[in-house]
Amino acid sequence: MSLRPPSRYTASALSGGGGQVGDAANPLDHEIAAEKAASLGRAGDRVKRALHQLAEAEQASPTRNALLKDAAEAVYAYFIQRELCGLRRHHDAIREYQIPREVLARLGAS
């Protein structure tokens, strides 16, 4: 035997009337979206710093390999954060940040 909750506890009644469950603005959803955006911004700043340091390094510098690794890790973390925010295509980010091919090659991109 299955039970049905009283009509005052249905999704439409809880959302404030005649709509779907998502009609009412949920403060928790706004907080999560704000945190995702802030995290994406911090990851983008880290990419900018890492790419700037890589660009400043001389081609034959002994620290260039470490800077290249740091840049690849920053870009990888940024791409992951973008995907968590629902942004699956990274072509715009690659163009915007002018990510060099050698960094993308470290990520496995061709």
ABEGO torsion letter per residue (X at the ends): XBBBBBAAABAAAAAGEABBAAABBBAAAAAAAAAAAAAAAAAAAAAAAAAAAAAABBAABAAAAAAAAAAAAAAAAAAAAAAAAGBABAAAAAAAAGBBAAAAAAAGBX
